[in-house]
Amino acid sequence: MSPWNLLALPPLPEELMRRLLAPLGDRVSVRVPASRDRDALLAALPEAEIVLGDWTGTLVLDAEAVKAAPLLAFAQQPSVGVDGHDLGALAAAGVPLANTPGVSAVAVSEWCLAATLALLRKLAAADSAVRAGEWPQQGLQPGELRGRRVGVVGYGPIGATSAGLFRALGCHVTYWTRTPREDPGYEPLETLLAESDVVVVVIALSDETRGLVDPGRMKRGALLVNAARGGVVDQPALVAALREGHVSGAALDVFDEEPLPAGDPLRDLPGVLLSPHVAGVTPEATGRLLAATLDNLAAAVEGREVDHVVNGVSPMIRRKLA
């Protein structure tokens, strides 16, 4: 059987991409777009049978892209988030889209815990003060995490792991997810926002969750930690809540626009910890991501079912006729 035509979209040099996919051997023929732009993507899609997605969201399979790919049989997104891809268009074309849930659960959860402790213990402010020759032992007034109410928005692998870490440090943890559960830890979103001392946001971005978290509805003086997507939190409302002191601090790994633009008010607000969308980027998580991606691609070309299809299409990959 001739090799499958695999179009690789991650922002990596072509030679490195080929080395990473080398375990698939001669079962695939690897190509990359001529350049990292939409025109090059559309030009490369007509021959693509498998697409390995771009984790940056620069190159996505929207309706127009799906229409340009008549041979496309499978799309593998090497991340948890699949925002940007048109799941409906892919489903209508009979193309399963799979992601890699859970590979970054430990990394992101540890970041959420570390960011919360950094905010409570005023680590960034203390560091800046000492570097400036100050010694504010009485002025910083850091707080303790133990005994705080922590609300986790989203309860997939990252949410569940985050909840476990915070519980281990003596926090009272509740969570909200889009599917109500008969569980003492589950509570309505409005209750969670209104009563939590720390709100940890780790839910996927979708039309349903865009703007889901309004910081103005949070408990006064609470902290917000966002490691999901910028669009899940109402960012202008967050800026207003921080300026008014309604929210006492925020740790943000994600933003409406990335990189965070020059002049964005979040850059200048006190009590805000900024991070360059790196919560899930550890060597360990990257290894799990690569293994999960290669396992699914191998299953696709070998005629086995793939895992973690997110758009309701059969996980058995069928080659299309030219």
MARDORO-874212 format. One record per residue (C-alpha): residue number from 1; residue in three letters; x, y, z. Coordinates in steps of 0.2 Angstrom, whole numbers. Example, Ala and Ser with C-alpha at 12.3 -4.5 7.8 and 13.67 -1.06 7.14 Angstrom:
2
DRENVO  nr rest    xx    yy    zz
DRENVO   1  ALA    62   -22    39
DRENVO   2  SER    68    -5    36
***
This chain:
322
DRENVO  nr rest    xx    yy    zz
DRENVO   1  MET     0     0     0
DRENVO   2  SER     6    17    -4
DRENVO   3  PRO    11    29    11
DRENVO   4  TRP    -2    40    18
DRENVO   5  ASN     1    59    14
DRENVO   6  LEU     3    67    31
DRENVO   7  LEU     3    86    31
DRENVO   8  ALA    12    92    47
DRENVO   9  LEU     7   110    53
DRENVO  10  PRO    17   112    70
DRENVO  11  PRO    29   127    70
DRENVO  12  LEU    45   116    69
DRENVO  13  PRO    58   115    55
DRENVO  14  GLU    54   102    42
DRENVO  15  GLU    69    91    46
DRENVO  16  LEU    65    91    65
DRENVO  17  MET    47    87    60
DRENVO  18  ARG    53    72    50
DRENVO  19  ARG    64    66    64
DRENVO  20  LEU    49    66    76
DRENVO  21  LEU    38    57    65
DRENVO  22  ALA    52    44    60
DRENVO  23  PRO    44    30    71
DRENVO  24  LEU    30    29    58
DRENVO  25  GLY    43    24    45
DRENVO  26  ASP    38    22    27
DRENVO  27  ARG    19    21    31
DRENVO  28  VAL    18    40    29
DRENVO  29  SER    25    53    17
DRENVO  30  VAL    28    69    28
DRENVO  31  ARG    26    86    20
DRENVO  32  VAL    24   104    28
DRENVO  33  PRO    17   119    20
DRENVO  34  ALA    28   130    10
DRENVO  35  SER    26   144    23
DRENVO  36  ARG    16   147    39
DRENVO  37  ASP     1   156    32
DRENVO  38  ARG   -16   152    26
DRENVO  39  ASP   -13   152     7
DRENVO  40  ALA     1   139     9
DRENVO  41  LEU   -10   129    20
DRENVO  42  LEU   -24   129     7
DRENVO  43  ALA   -12   125    -7
DRENVO  44  ALA    -5   110     3
DRENVO  45  LEU   -22   102     8
DRENVO  46  PRO   -29    95    -8
DRENVO  47  GLU   -16    80    -7
DRENVO  48  ALA   -17    78    12
DRENVO  49  GLU   -24    62    19
DRENVO  50  ILE   -19    65    37
DRENVO  51  VAL   -16    82    46
DRENVO  52  LEU    -6    84    61
DRENVO  53  GLY   -12   101    69
DRENVO  54  ASP    -3   117    74
DRENVO  55  TRP    -4   119    93
DRENVO  56  THR    -1   138    91
DRENVO  57  GLY   -18   140    82
DRENVO  58  THR   -10   149    68
DRENVO  59  LEU   -15   136    55
DRENVO  60  VAL   -33   128    58
DRENVO  61  LEU   -45   117    49
DRENVO  62  ASP   -60   129    47
DRENVO  63  ALA   -74   126    34
DRENVO  64  GLU   -64   133    19
DRENVO  65  ALA   -49   122    24
DRENVO  66  VAL   -60   106    26
DRENVO  67  LYS   -67   110     9
DRENVO  68  ALA   -50   111     1
DRENVO  69  ALA   -45    94     8
DRENVO  70  PRO   -56    81    -2
DRENVO  71  LEU   -44    66     3
DRENVO  72  LEU   -43    71    22
DRENVO  73  ALA   -47    55    32
DRENVO  74  PHE   -40    60    50
DRENVO  75  ALA   -34    76    59
DRENVO  76  GLN   -24    74    75
DRENVO  77  GLN   -22    90    86
DRENVO  78  PRO    -6    88    97
DRENVO  79  SER   -14    98   111
DRENVO  80  VAL   -30    97   123
DRENVO  81  GLY   -38   112   115
DRENVO  82  VAL   -45   111    98
DRENVO  83  ASP   -51   129    96
DRENVO  84  GLY   -50   136    79
DRENVO  85  HIS   -54   120    70
DRENVO  86  ASP   -72   118    63
DRENVO  87  LEU   -78   102    72
DRENVO  88  GLY   -95   103    62
DRENVO  89  ALA   -87   105    45
DRENVO  90  LEU   -75    90    49
DRENVO  91  ALA   -89    79    55
DRENVO  92  ALA   -99    83    40
DRENVO  93  ALA   -84    78    29
DRENVO  94  GLY   -83    62    39
DRENVO  95  VAL   -66    67    46
DRENVO  96  PRO   -62    62    64
DRENVO  97  LEU   -53    75    74
DRENVO  98  ALA   -43    69    89
DRENVO  99  ASN   -34    78   103
DRENVO 100  THR   -22    73   117
DRENVO 101  PRO   -31    75   134
DRENVO 102  GLY   -22    72   150
DRENVO 103  VAL    -4    74   144
DRENVO 104  SER    -2    91   152
DRENVO 105  ALA   -13    88   167
DRENVO 106  VAL     1    87   180
DRENVO 107  ALA    11   102   172
DRENVO 108  VAL    -4   113   171
DRENVO 109  SER   -10   109   188
DRENVO 110  GLU     7   112   196
DRENVO 111  TRP     7   129   188
DRENVO 112  CYS   -10   133   195
DRENVO 113  LEU    -4   128   212
DRENVO 114  ALA    12   137   211
DRENVO 115  ALA     4   153   204
DRENVO 116  THR    -9   153   218
DRENVO 117  LEU     5   152   231
DRENVO 118  ALA    15   165   222
DRENVO 119  LEU     0   177   223
DRENVO 120  LEU    -4   173   241
DRENVO 121  ARG    14   174   247
DRENVO 122  LYS    17   190   237
DRENVO 123  LEU    33   182   230
DRENVO 124  ALA    35   194   215
DRENVO 125  ALA    32   209   225
DRENVO 126  ALA    44   203   238
DRENVO 127  ASP    58   200   225
DRENVO 128  SER    56   217   217
DRENVO 129  ALA    56   226   234
DRENVO 130  VAL    72   217   239
DRENVO 131  ARG    81   220   223
DRENVO 132  ALA    76   239   225
DRENVO 133  GLY    85   239   242
DRENVO 134  GLU    69   239   252
DRENVO 135  TRP    65   227   266
DRENVO 136  PRO    46   227   268
DRENVO 137  GLN    44   213   282
DRENVO 138  GLN    28   221   288
DRENVO 139  GLY    21   229   273
DRENVO 140  LEU    18   214   261
DRENVO 141  GLN     6   204   272
DRENVO 142  PRO     6   188   263
DRENVO 143  GLY    -7   175   266
DRENVO 144  GLU    -8   156   269
DRENVO 145  LEU   -17   144   257
DRENVO 146  ARG   -22   131   270
DRENVO 147  GLY   -41   132   274
DRENVO 148  ARG   -45   143   259
DRENVO 149  ARG   -60   139   247
DRENVO 150  VAL   -54   135   230
DRENVO 151  GLY   -66   133   215
DRENVO 152  VAL   -61   124   200
DRENVO 153  VAL   -69   128   184
DRENVO 154  GLY   -68   113   172
DRENVO 155  TYR   -66    95   178
DRENVO 156  GLY   -57    86   165
DRENVO 157  PRO   -40    78   169
DRENVO 158  ILE   -32    95   173
DRENVO 159  GLY   -47   100   184
DRENVO 160  ALA   -47    84   193
DRENVO 161  THR   -28    84   196
DRENVO 162  SER   -29   103   201
DRENVO 163  ALA   -42    99   214
DRENVO 164  GLY   -32    85   221
DRENVO 165  LEU   -16    96   223
DRENVO 166  PHE   -26   109   232
DRENVO 167  ARG   -35    97   243
DRENVO 168  ALA   -18    90   248
DRENVO 169  LEU   -13   107   255
DRENVO 170  GLY   -29   108   266
DRENVO 171  CYS   -40   118   255
DRENVO 172  HIS   -59   116   254
DRENVO 173  VAL   -61   112   235
DRENVO 174  THR   -77   113   224
DRENVO 175  TYR   -79   112   205
DRENVO 176  TRP   -90   116   191
DRENVO 177  THR   -92   107   175
DRENVO 178  ARG  -104   109   160
DRENVO 179  THR  -112    92   165
DRENVO 180  PRO  -120    93   183
DRENVO 181  ARG  -115    79   194
DRENVO 182  GLU  -122    71   209
DRENVO 183  ASP  -106    74   219
DRENVO 184  PRO  -103    84   235
DRENVO 185  GLY   -89    93   227
DRENVO 186  TYR  -100   100   212
DRENVO 187  GLU  -108   116   214
DRENVO 188  PRO  -117   129   202
DRENVO 189  LEU  -105   141   194
DRENVO 190  GLU  -113   156   201
DRENVO 191  THR  -111   149   219
DRENVO 192  LEU   -93   144   215
DRENVO 193  LEU   -88   161   209
DRENVO 194  ALA   -97   170   223
DRENVO 195  GLU   -90   160   237
DRENVO 196  SER   -72   154   232
DRENVO 197  ASP   -56   163   238
DRENVO 198  VAL   -47   156   223
DRENVO 199  VAL   -55   153   206
DRENVO 200  VAL   -45   141   195
DRENVO 201  VAL   -50   141   177
DRENVO 202  VAL   -45   125   167
DRENVO 203  ILE   -60   123   155
DRENVO 204  ALA   -59   121   137
DRENVO 205  LEU   -64   136   126
DRENVO 206  SER   -79   134   115
DRENVO 207  ASP   -94   144   110
DRENVO 208  GLU  -102   139   126
DRENVO 209  THR   -88   144   137
DRENVO 210  ARG   -82   160   129
DRENVO 211  GLY   -84   174   142
DRENVO 212  LEU   -90   161   155
DRENVO 213  VAL   -81   168   170
DRENVO 214  ASP   -85   186   174
DRENVO 215  PRO   -73   192   188
DRENVO 216  GLY   -86   205   193
DRENVO 217  ARG   -96   190   200
DRENVO 218  MET   -82   183   210
DRENVO 219  LYS   -80   185   229
DRENVO 220  ARG   -73   202   234
DRENVO 221  GLY   -54   200   237
DRENVO 222  ALA   -53   183   228
DRENVO 223  LEU   -39   178   217
DRENVO 224  LEU   -41   172   199
DRENVO 225  VAL   -30   159   191
DRENVO 226  ASN   -32   156   172
DRENVO 227  ALA   -23   142   163
DRENVO 228  ALA   -37   138   151
DRENVO 229  ARG   -39   150   136
DRENVO 230  GLY   -40   169   137
DRENVO 231  GLY   -57   169   130
DRENVO 232  VAL   -65   159   144
DRENVO 233  VAL   -62   174   156
DRENVO 234  ASP   -70   191   152
DRENVO 235  GLN   -53   200   150
DRENVO 236  PRO   -60   218   150
DRENVO 237  ALA   -71   214   166
DRENVO 238  LEU   -55   207   174
DRENVO 239  VAL   -45   223   171
DRENVO 240  ALA   -60   233   179
DRENVO 241  ALA   -61   221   194
DRENVO 242  LEU   -42   222   197
DRENVO 243  ARG   -43   241   196
DRENVO 244  GLU   -57   242   208
DRENVO 245  GLY   -49   230   220
DRENVO 246  HIS   -64   218   218
DRENVO 247  VAL   -52   205   213
DRENVO 248  SER   -36   206   223
DRENVO 249  GLY   -24   197   211
DRENVO 250  ALA   -23   186   195
DRENVO 251  ALA   -11   174   188
DRENVO 252  LEU   -13   172   169
DRENVO 253  ASP    -5   160   158
DRENVO 254  VAL   -17   164   143
DRENVO 255  PHE   -24   180   135
DRENVO 256  ASP   -37   186   123
DRENVO 257  GLU   -22   190   111
DRENVO 258  GLU    -6   181   112
DRENVO 259  PRO     8   187   114
DRENVO 260  LEU     1   200   125
DRENVO 261  PRO     1   216   116
DRENVO 262  ALA    12   231   121
DRENVO 263  GLY     1   243   130
DRENVO 264  ASP   -11   230   137
DRENVO 265  PRO   -17   236   154
DRENVO 266  LEU   -13   219   162
DRENVO 267  ARG     5   223   160
DRENVO 268  ASP     4   238   172
DRENVO 269  LEU    -8   232   185
DRENVO 270  PRO    -1   227   202
DRENVO 271  GLY    -5   210   209
DRENVO 272  VAL    -5   202   192
DRENVO 273  LEU     7   187   188
DRENVO 274  LEU     9   185   169
DRENVO 275  SER    15   169   160
DRENVO 276  PRO    18   166   141
DRENVO 277  HIS     6   151   139
DRENVO 278  VAL    19   140   146
DRENVO 279  ALA     9   131   160
DRENVO 280  GLY     9   114   151
DRENVO 281  VAL    26   115   143
DRENVO 282  THR    38   104   152
DRENVO 283  PRO    49    90   145
DRENVO 284  GLU    39    77   154
DRENVO 285  ALA    22    84   146
DRENVO 286  THR    30    86   129
DRENVO 287  GLY    36    67   130
DRENVO 288  ARG    18    62   134
DRENVO 289  LEU    11    73   120
DRENVO 290  LEU    23    66   107
DRENVO 291  ALA    19    48   113
DRENVO 292  ALA     1    50   112
DRENVO 293  THR     2    59    95
DRENVO 294  LEU    13    45    88
DRENVO 295  ASP     2    31    95
DRENVO 296  ASN   -14    39    87
DRENVO 297  LEU    -5    42    70
DRENVO 298  ALA     1    24    70
DRENVO 299  ALA   -16    17    74
DRENVO 300  ALA   -24    28    60
DRENVO 301  VAL   -12    21    46
DRENVO 302  GLU   -13     3    53
DRENVO 303  GLY   -31     2    53
DRENVO 304  ARG   -34     2    71
DRENVO 305  GLU   -46    14    81
DRENVO 306  VAL   -39    30    86
DRENVO 307  ASP   -42    38   103
DRENVO 308  HIS   -50    54   109
DRENVO 309  VAL   -60    59    94
DRENVO 310  VAL   -69    75    99
DRENVO 311  ASN   -81    78    85
DRENVO 312  GLY   -92    62    85
DRENVO 313  VAL   -85    54    70
DRENVO 314  SER   -81    35    70
DRENVO 315  PRO   -63    32    77
DRENVO 316  MET   -59    19    63
DRENVO 317  ILE   -50    29    49
DRENVO 318  ARG   -54    25    31
DRENVO 319  ARG   -44    30    17
DRENVO 320  LYS   -53    40     4
DRENVO 321  LEU   -52    37   -15
DRENVO 322  ALA   -45    51   -26
***
